[in-house]
């Protein structure tokens, strides 16, 4: 229990519930059976022996060695991963490991390849991936030598390659695919070269489907520009990050259902910026191994890391991106001080112009205030964001679909991206806002049909990426899901709305033809979901 912040917390998990159950139930049951005196003495002796076995063996195994039946350890591992940031003193991953197959398993912390299991950046994974030809580990060529990507000497090799400006080769395909090394704080990571994702083998961890299948294709290279030389990504923002004193902002981040054009793709809207960060943090991806390993602490960590290597308005995006820290009542004072320090540095006043900050957080409620409305963020409940009545009215109209989905889906989360400033009275006031609905597992979805498809794929053990629209209008088709199938080509999955006209269908057929990928289509107007290609 050395990794727990407070040992009393271990009493809360499924494993300790099992311990209490196996200690109390046999004890009282054995007592009742013996008290009835209706069974032979031999049977009574067996009952007593079973009770003593539970107390002397099963209970200590659970308490001191984290050993229990598989259904208990599986639930315990998921519970610990969901609460890792709150309950544990270090960032670790947990899983149930076979002990006495198939009777007992053991819950253990796993470092190395299991640390930070939600870190799924396709360009910087250290986990081994299955590559073409059946290789059990992903291999790259650095300085003329082949090396397994999770080898102990890999960090040293990457640092040397970075200093030489070398382009390592991913050996998933014949001839290899060039990659580059970027420095991230005190470490070096291997990243995919821009626009080379489709060149990797579909089973390779660095594989990415053609960006033209989603909204990314319309802005990549214009509003989003990667620089392999220093590992940064330049983004051009289409919304303001400053405000003149006394001026009321009238901006609402674009909704996804109006179907109106958002410009020429040269700049990102607030919603597209949210999609970009979600995409870079890879929370629109899913693999079965990710089950139970996402919470707000994980979301915050990788959104922040994505912002560190993103340059906007000449500065790292992380300098003016506020993602609330996961709430912990025991650390409330430290969290408050950290937020105050960040905002005092991020929000500056020059003459009569005030700088603004971008906030990304999970919405707890949108409530009526004494004057106007307020947005309450789940992990910053005592730091409300004020919404002017006009801004609230236009937000409710622009994001009516997102608000309806959130209201109708109890397990979903509503994520807000907003720009805000701090008034002279210290109150946070929102200037522009965009909303996005995500599933229980933090995967974005645009409507119930898409949510049903995502849930069906997860239940069937599918691995996939959810396509994001960025600023692509809803009148233009895109691949809703890219399904990855081990050993075969990925499948682009399209949901065709019931109001699709001839122009939409023509554009869809053209998109399918140009992609060269197998496709799966669900005509919403035709009825239930077709059989899945799994």
N, C-alpha and C positions, 0 to 999 in steps of 0.2 A: 504493500500500500504506500510505498515511499513516494510515488509520483502524485499522490492526491494532495490538493491544497489543504483540505481539512478532512481528517479521517472519518468524521461523522457522516460525510456524504455517502460512504459506501453502503450505509443502511438503506439508501433510497432506491438502489438499482434492482433489476429483475433477479439477479443472483441472490441477493439477500432476502428478497421475497420468497424465493425458492427455499432458502435455508430455514426461514421461519416456518414455512409450510411443512417441510420434511421433518422438522423438529417437533412441531406442535401436533400435527394430525396423527402420526403413528402413536405418539404418547397417549393422547386422549382416546384414540381408537383401541389401542391395546388395553388400556385401563377399563374401557367399557366392556370389551369382550370378556376379559377375565372376571369382571364384577358380575356379569350375567351367569357365570358358572354353568354354562350349557354345553361346553365343548370338553372333549377328553383332555386329560392332563398333558398328553404329548402335544396336542395342538396348542394348548395354552403356552407350553414351553417354546414352541416355534414362534408364536406371536411375540413373546417376550424377547426372544433372540433377534427377531426382525427389528423390534423397537430399539434394542440396544445397538444393533448394527447401524441404524440410521443416526442415532445419537453419537456413537463413538467413531464412525467412519465417514458417512455421507456429509454430516454437518461440518466436521473439521475440514474435509476436502473443499467444501464451498467457501468457508470462512477464511482459511489460511492459504489455500492453493488455487482459488478461483476455478475449481473443477466441478462440473455438473453435467447433466444430460445435454445433448446438442441443442435442443430447442431452448434451453435456458441460456446457454453460453452465447448462442446466436443473438438472442434478444439483449443480453448484457453487452455484447460487443457493439451492437447498433446504438444502444443507449449511451455507452461511454463515448462513442464517436460523436453523437449529436451534442453531447454536453462537455466535450473535451476542453473547450476554452474556459468554461466556467468552473469545472471541477478539478482540473489537473494543473500541475505546476510547470509543465513543459508541453510543447507541441508534439504529440505522438499519435500514432494510429493504433487501433485495437482490432483484433479479430479472434475468432474461436479456432483453436488449433486442435487437431486430433490427439487424444490422449490414449484412450483404450477404445479403438474403433470397434463397433459403432455405438458403444454404450455411453462413454464419457468423452467430453471435450474440455479444453482448458482455455480460458480467456487470458490472452497475453498481449502486452504492448509490443509492437513490432517497429523497429527503427529501419533506417536505410530505405529500401524500396517501398516500404509501407508508410513511411513518414509523409505527412501531408498528402493523403491519398486523393484529395480533390485537385491537386496541382496537375492539370491535364493539358498545359500549353503544348501544342503539337510540336513547337519548335524547341522546347527545352526539357522534355521528359528525360528522366533518368531510368525509367522502367524499361525493361526489355520488351521489344515488340516482335511479333511474328512477322517475318519478311518472306518475300517470294523465295521459293525453293525449300521452304520448311525449316529455315534456320530458327533455332530456339531463342537466339538473342540478336538484337539489332546491332549491326556493326557499321563502323565508319572508317574511312581511311584518312589518317592525319600524318603528314610528313612521310608519306610512302609506306606507312605501316598500318595494318588493320587492327582495330581495337574494338572490344565490346563496349557498348555505350555506358554500361553501369560498372565498368572495371574500376578498381580502386585508384588507378593512376590517371583516370579520365580528367579530373580537375586540372592536374598538372599539364596534361597534353593540350587541353583547351586554352590554358593560360599562355602556353608557348605558341600555339597557333594564332592567338589573338595578337601577340607581340610581333609576329611575322606577317600579319595581315593575310594569313593563309585561308583558303576556301576548302574546308574538309569535304569529303565526298560521302554521302549516304549510299551504302552498298545494297540498297533494297532492289535495285534494278541493274541490268548489265550496263557497264560504263559508269555507273554512279550518278548521283544528282548533287550538284554543288550546294553547300550550305555556308553559313558564316557564324563566327563566334562574336558574341556581344558580352560586354562587361556589365554586370548588374550588381551595384554596390561592391561587396567584397568577393564576388564570385563571377565565374564565367559560364555562359550558357550557350548551347548549340541551337541555332535558329534556322528556320527555313528561309531560303532566299525568296524575295518577292515574286509572286506569280508563278512559282514552281510547284505549288501543291499538287496539281494534277499529274506532274511528272513522276511522282513517287508511286511505288507499288501500292495498290489499294489496301494491302495488309500492313503497310508501314505506318508508324506512328506519326510521321510527318505528312502523310497524304491529306490533301484538302481537295474537295470537289471544285470544279470551275466556279469562280466567283460570280460569273454571269448567271448562275442559277438562282441567286438571291439578290437582295437589294444592294449588296456590297459591290457588285459588278458595275453599277451605275456611277459610283463615286470613287472607286479605287484608282489611284494614280492622279486624281484631281483633288479631292478633299482629304484623302488619306494617302500619304506618301512615305514609304519606308526607306530608311537610309542604312544599308548594310554596313557602311563604314564605321558607324558608331553605335549601331543597334537601336537607334531611336526611330520613332514614327512621328511625322509631322501631320497634324490635323488642322484643317481650316474651319473655324467655327462661324456659323451663320447667325449668331445671336450675340448681343452685347454683354460685356462684363464690367460695365461701368454705368453710372447714372448721374445725371445732373441733379443737384439738390432741389427739392420741391417738385420735380417732375414725376408724374404718375405713369408708371410703365403699363403698356397695354398689350404685352406679349403673352401669348399662350403657345406652348410647344405644340407642334402639329399632331393632330390625331391621325389614326391609321385608317379611318373609315370614310373619309370624305371623298377620296378619290381624286382630289385636286393635285395638280403638279406642284412640286416644292422647289422649283428653280432648275438650274442646269447641272446640278450635282457638284458644283465647285465648292460648296460649303456645307457643313453639317448642321442640321437643325438640332435642337435639344434632344429630341427623341432619337435621332440618328447617333448622337454622341453617347447616349445611354446604351443603344444597341452595339456600338463599337466597343465600349468597355466590357459589356457582357460577353461579346464575342471573343475579345482578347483574353478574358479570364476563363473562357471556355465553359461557361455555365449554360450554354445552349447545347452542350454535348452530353451524351449519356452512355455509360457502360454499366453492366450489372454490378461491377465492383464498387461503384459509387454509392450504392444503397446505404442509407443511414449515415452518410459522411458529410452532409451539407447542413450548415446552420449559418446564422448571420455572421459569426466570427470568421468562418471560412469565406463567405461572400465578401466581407469587408477586406480581408487580407489580400485577395487576388484582384479585386477591383483597384485597390491602392497600388499594388505592384504593377498592374497594367498602366496606371496613370504615371508611374515613375519614369517610364521610358517613352512617354507620349509628350510631344512638344506642341503647345498651343499658345498663340500670341507671344511667341518668343520665350516662353518659360515652360518648365515641366508642369504638366497638368496637375500633378500631385500638390503643387504649391497653392492651388485654389480649388481643390476638390475636397469637400467635407463629407466623409462617410462615417456616421455615428458609430462609436465603439459599442460592442455588445454590452448591454446593461448588466451591471453586477452591483447589488446594493452594498456589498462590502468594499467596493472600489469607487463608490459614487463620487467621493470628493476628488479623487485623482482624475476621474473621467471629466469632471467639471473643469478642473484646472487645465487639463490637456486641451479641451475644447476652447476655453478662453484664450489660451496661449496661441493656438492655431489661428483663431479668428482675428486676434489683435495684430497678427503678422500678415494675414491674408487680405484683410480689408483695410485699405488705406484711403485717406482723404487728401486730395490735391486741389487746392482752391475750392471751387464749388462742385467738384466731381468726386463721387464716391465709387470705389471699386466694389464689385460683386463677387460672390463665391458660388460655385456649383455644389449643390447638395444631392446626394443619392441616398435614399433611405426607404425602409418599409413603412407604409402608411398604417397607422393604428386606427385613426378616425379622421374624418373631416367634419368638424363641429361648428356650431354657431357660436360666435363670440359676441361681446357686447356691441361691437361695431364691426360688421362684416363677418368673416369666417376665419377659422384657424385650422391649420394642418398639423396633426399630432403624429410624430414619428415614433414608432414602437420603441426604439432603443434610446430615444431622447424625449421621454414623455413630459418632462418639466421644462422643455425648451420649445414652445410652440412657434410655428411659422404662420404669420398672419397673412390672410388672403383678402384683398379688397373685394367688395361685392361684385363689381364688374368682371374682375379676373375670375372669380368663382363661377359666375354665370357662363362665361365663355369656356372655361375649363369643363364644366358640366356638359356643355354642348359638344365640344371637340372630342371629349373622351367619354361620351355616353356609353359606347360599347364596352370599354374597359371597366367602367364603374358598374355596369350591369353584370358583367362576367364575375367581377369580384364579389358582388352582392349575392350572386346565385351559386358561387362555388366556395363552400365553407373552408375547404382545405387550401385554397389559393392564397397568394400574397399579392398585394398591390405595391409596386415599386414606383416611387416618384423621383424624377430628376427635376431640379428647380434651381434657378438662380435667385439669390437673395442678398440683401444688404442689411446692415444693422443701423437703426435709427439712433439719434442722439440720446434717446431714452434707454437704449440697449435692447430694443425689441427687434426680432428678425422679421422682415417683411419680404414676401416672395414677389419677384418681378416677372418671372416666366416659369412655366411648369409643363412637364410632360409625364404621362402615366403609362405603365406597362404591367400587365397581369402575368404572373408566373405561377406554375403549379406548386404543389406541396414540395416537389424536389427542385424548385427554383428554375424550371425550364419555361421560357416564355411560350405563350399560346395566344392566338388571335381570336379564336371562337371555340365553341363547345365541340365542334366536329374535330378540330385539331387537337383539343385536349383529350378527346376519346381515343384518337389515333395514338397519341403519345402514351397514354395509359395502357393501351393494348400492346404496344411494342415493348414496354417495360415488363409487363406480365409475361410476355413470351421470351424474355431474356435478350431483347434486341439491343444493338449498339447503334447509335445514330447521332446526327447533328440536326438541330432545328434551324431552318432558314429564317433569317431576320430581314425585315423589309428596309431598315434604315429609312430612307426618304422615298422609297418606291411606292407610288400610289396603289391603292387596292384594285384599281381597274386594270393593272398589269399583272400577268401571271408570274409566279416564281415557284421553285421547289419548296414545298412546306417542310419536307423531311428528306435527308439524305441517309438512307439505311446502309450501314456497313455490314457486309456479309463475308465472314472469314473464308478465304480461298477463292472468292469470286468477286466479280465487279460490283461496286455499290449500285444501289437502286435509288433513283430520284422519285419521290412520292409527291403527287399533286392532288390537291383537293379542289375540285371545280365547283365554284359557287352556283347556287340554283338560279341566279340572275345573269349568268355568263352569256354574253351575246356572241355574234359571229366574229367580231373583231377580237374578242378575248380568246376564243378558241383558235383562231388563226395564229395569234401571237404564241399561244401555248404550244401548238404543233411545231412552230418554228423553233421555239426554245428547246423542245425535246429533240428535234432533229439536229440542232447545232451542238447540243451537249454530247451526243454520241453515247449516252448512258441508257441502260434499261430503265423503263419507267413503269410506275404503278399509278393508276388514276382512280379516284373516288368521285363519281358524279353525285353530288349531294342530293340533287333532285330525283335521282333514280332509286334511292332507298338506302338500306343498311350498308355498312362498310363491307367492301369485298374482302375475300381471303387475303391474308397478309403473305408477302413473299418471303416467309421464314421457314 
